[in-house]
Amino acid sequence: MDGHRIAVGLMSGTSADGIDAVLVRTDGESPPRVLADLELPYPDELHQRILSLYQPSEGELDRMGALHRELGERFAEAALAVCRRGGLAMERVHVIGSHGQTVRHRPPIFTCQIGDPFIIAARTGVTTIADFRPADLAKGGEGAPLTPLFHQVLFSRPGQRVAVVNLGGVANITALPGHPEHPLIAGDTGPANSLMDLLATRLNQGIRTVDRQGAAATRGRVHAEALNWLMSHPYLERSFPKSTGREEFGGDLLNQFLTLFPTLEGDDGFATLAQFTVESVAQACIRLLPPAPERLILCGGGARNQSLVERLERRLPGTRISDAVDLGVDADTLEAQAFAWFAVRTLKGMTSSLPGATGAQLPAALGSIHPA
């Protein structure tokens, strides 16, 4: 197959909304060709059980063990379903790359993704590669973000300062300087949708919901004192590369925010949290690609939040901002594509992590291999 393989990529992000699955043809070097994709949403009850593992609590080890197996079944179901959608028999798939579901990320000590890869391999009959992050931690890195190498292949332009920003639960940036002598730098900038999603669910009496188009944030007004308090978060002062998660930008922070500013439970709260995302992203863009990126490419669910996009345009007036879709890349499945691509690279013995993205001393071949 001239070095190309058929691969499935499986991804569930920090928002824990569901599984993105993609079927691709790739050589692990050039951009993959997408053959099929789908989303398998989590039921509300499962979503809540996943979120309950983000912080230490009683009985968490037993609950995590059971959920590890249950999610393995769901990831396998997603792999089988995307192959059916693509009209391809599982026997033709060479490898599955499963990121799993992150439930704890505490670099440099450990990172934990669940969704049993042995179950995935057993149910699909396809060799499965998982646990992508620990190899980078073992080499001194943060284990995140891992997608910058894939971003570089998709979006790097010679002589152009390009920032690729993924707006998931957490926002991460890949700064592509456009010159081979200037290394790529990446990292998590802070929250993207996590705090706004939690506020939306809180206002909906615990029933999962989101302000997807940013309507509430558009109606509201930014509370300057509250925004200044959010921007004083110590994570924002850390040097890149760095990574974070809901441990720092989750329910505990939202509770502190609403305790200090109890009037911000409505539209003004959404506006202030949206501006927090924008300011932290813009701060990273200016810091890594001074005086500002020439181009900003948005990926992830937040790229469809019109309030976030408009606020970024006002905050970075000299930067051309576009959705990855405008460049022919499916932003919704980009991370799932990346893990299919990484899986093929791992089978070939190639490295996939970048020291400039994670702080590791050396690049690493990512993932553990679980033969069918």
N, C-alpha and C positions, 0 to 999 in steps of 0.2 A: 504493500500500500504506500510506496514511496515515503515511508516514515510516518504516515498519518495513521491515527487510530480513531475508533469510535468510542466515545466516552460519555458518561453521565456525570453531571455535577449536581450536588445537593447542598443547599444552604438554608439555614434559619438564623436570622440576625438577632440583635439584642432586643428588638421590639417583641420577639417571640409571637409574631402574628401567624406564622405558618412556614411551610417548606417551599422554597423555589427549586424547581427541578428543570434541568436543561439537557438535551441530547445534542452533542456536537461531534464534528469531525475535525481533528486537529493533529498537528505534528508536535505540539508543545513549544513551538518557537514563533510561528507567525500567528496572526489572529485566527481564532477558530471559526468554523462555519456552523451556524446554528441550524439544526434539523428539526427540532421541536422543543417546546417549553410549556410549563404549566405551573400553577400555584396550588398547593394543597393547604388550605387554611386550617388553623387549629381551632377546635371548639373552645368556647369561653372557659369552660371548666378546666381543660388542659392548659390553656393559656395561663390561668391563675396558678395552677400547680407549678408551672415552670417559673413564674415570677416569684413564687414563695421560696425558691431555692437560691435566689440572688443574694440573700442575707442569711447569716447563721440563725438557726432556729431548732427547736426541739424535734428530734426524730428525723433530721434532714438526711442522714446517711441512708436509712432504710427507704425513705421516699425517693432519694436520688437513684438508688439501685433499681427500684421498680420502674421509675420513669426512664432510666437509661435503656431498659429492655423495651418498654412500650414505644419510645421514640424510634428505636431501631426498627420496629415493625412499620412505623409510619414512614420512615425514610425509605425502607424497602418498597412500600406501597407506591411512593412517589416515583421511584426509579422505574418500577414496572409500568406505571401509568404513562410516564413521558415516552417510554419506548413504544407503547401501544399507540399513542398519539402520533408518533413519528413513523408508524407502520413498519417498525423494525423489530425482528425477533431478538430476544435477549442473548441468544447464542452469537449474535454478531457484535455484541458490545465487548470491548477489550477490558475496560476498567471503569469503576465508579469512584469518584472523588467525593467524599462526604465530609463537609466541615463539621456537621453536628450542631448541637445547640449549646452555646456558651451559658453556663450557669454561675461561673465564678472566674474572674480574671484578676490575679494578684501577682503581677510580675514584680521582681524577678524570681519569686518563690515558686509559684505554680499557676497554671491555667487549666480550666476544666470544661471540656465539651462532652456532652452526652448524646446518645443515639447509637446503640451498640453496633459496631461495624461487623462483628461476627454474625449477627442476625441478618444484616443487609446482604452479606456474601452468601449466607445459607439460603435465604429466600429468593434471591435473584440468580444464583449460580454464576455470579460475576466477581472476580477479584476486586476487593474494595480497599481503598486507601483512605485512612482517617487519621485523627490526632495530628493535624498539620502543625500545630503551634509549638509543642514541647521541644522539637529539635532546635528551633531558634533560641528558646530559653536556655538550652544546654550550651549554646555557644555565646551566652552572655547577652542575648537580646530580650526584648519585651514580648516576643511572640506575636506582635501585632504592630501596625497593620501589615498584612501579607499581600494585599492586592497591588502594591505599587509597581512591581515588575510587570504585571499584566497591564496596568495603566500605561506604563512606558511604551509597551509594544503597541497599544491601541492609539495613544494620543500624542506621543512625543513629536514635536515639530522642530527641525533644525533652526536655530537662531531665534526661537520664540519662547518666551517665558509663559509656561502653561501650568495652571493649577487644576488638578482634578479633585473635586470634593464630593465625597459620598455622604448624602444626608439620610442616614438610617436612624436608629435609635440614638447612636452616637455619631458625630461627624468626624470624618478623617480626611486628610489632605495628602495628595502626592504632588510635590513641587518639582516640576520638570524644567530645569534651567535652560535647556535648548542648546547647550554647549558641552561637548564630550569631556572637557577638562573640569567642568563643574558637576559634582556628584548630585544625584537625586537625593532629596531629603523628604521624609514623610512622618506622619504621626496623627494621632487623634487630637482634634482641636478642642473638644468638649461635647456638650449635648447637641443633638440635632432635633429629633422629634420626641425624645424620651419624656422630658418634663411636660411638654404640651399634651402628649397622649395621656399621661397620668392625670393631668388636670381635667381633661375631657372625661375620662372614666370616672373620676371623683364626682364631677358635677352630674353625671348620669347614674348616680346611686350605685356605683361599682360595676355597671354594665359596660363592657368594653366598647369604646367609641373613639373617634379621632376628629380633629378639626382639619380634615384632609386638604381642603382648598384654602385654608387660612381665613375663612370668613369671619370668625370670631376675632382673630388678631387684627383684621382690617378694620373692624368696627371699634376696637379698643384704642386706648392711648397708653403710651409707654410711661411708666412711673419711674422718674429719674432716680430717686433714692433707692428704689428696689433694684433697678438695673445696676447701679453702682455697687450695691451689696453683692449681687451675683458676679459681677466682673472682678470682685476682690478674691474670688475663689483661688486658693493657692495653686491648683493644678495649672491654671493659665500661665503662671510664671515659670513653670518648668521648661527646661530646654528640650528641643526636638533632637532626636526622635523620642516619642513617648506614647503611651496608650492608656486608656481608661475604660470605664464601663458604667453600668448602673450602680455599682458600689459607691461611686462618687456623684453621679448625676442621675439619681433615681428617686425613689419614694422618700427617703430620709431628707434629701435636700428640698424637695417640694414641701414637705411638712414644715421644715424650718422657714422656708420662704413665706408660707401662708400664716405661720405663727407671728412672724415679724410684720407682715403686711396683710392683715386679715381682710382688707377691702378688695384684694386682688383675686377673688375667686371667680370673677366673670371675665368679660371681654378685655378689660385692662390687664388682667393677669396673662391672657394669651398673647396680647401685644408685647408685654414686657418680656415674656419668655422667648417669643419669636425674635425680639431684638437681641436678647442674650445670645441666641444661636448665631445671629448675623454678626454681632460684634466679635465674638470669639473666632468665627471663621475668617472674617476680614482681618483681624489682628494677625492670625497665622499666615494669611496670604501676603500681607505686607512684610511680615517678619522674614518669611522664607524666600520671597521673590521681590525684593525691593526695587523700585518704590511701590510696585503693585504688579500683579500678573497682567500680561497682555490679553490673556484669554483665561476664562474660568469655565470649566466643564462640570456640570452638575449631574450626579447619579443618585440613585436611591429614591425612596418614596417622597422625601422632602423636595425633590426637584419639581414635583407637581403642586407644591404648596405655593400658590401665587403670591401670598403675602411675603413669604421668605424670599422668593425670587426678586420681587420688586424692592424689598428692603436692601438686598444685596446690591442691586443695580444702583440704588441711591448711595450706598456706602462705598462702593468702588466705581465711581463714575467713569474712570478711564479704562475700565476693563470690559472686554467683550464677553458677555455671559451667555452660555448656551446649554441646552440639555444634551446629554450624550446621544439621545435619539436623533438630534439634528445632524449628527456625524455618522449615522447609520449603525449605531450600537444600541442594543436593547438594554436600557438602563435598569429595568426591573430584574433582569436575569444576569447582570454583569458579574456579580460575585459568584453565582453558581457556575457561570462559564469559567471563571478564574480557577475554581477548584477542580473542574474537569481538566482544564489545561495543566494545572499543577500535577494532577494524578498521572497524566501521560509523561510529564517531565520526570517524575519520581521513578516510573517504570524504566525510563531511559538512563537513570542515574544522574540526572541533571539537578543543579541547585535551583531554588526558587525564591529564597528570602534574600533581602538586600540589607547590608549593615546600615546604610543610610536611612532605611525605613524603620528598623527595629533597634538599632544600637548594638547588634551582635558583632563579635569580633571577626567572624567569617560567615560567608553564605552557607546555607544548609540545604541538603536534600530533605524535603519535608514529608512527614507522614509515616505511619506504620502500615505495612502491607498485610492484608488478610486474604489469603488465597481462597478461591471458591471451593 
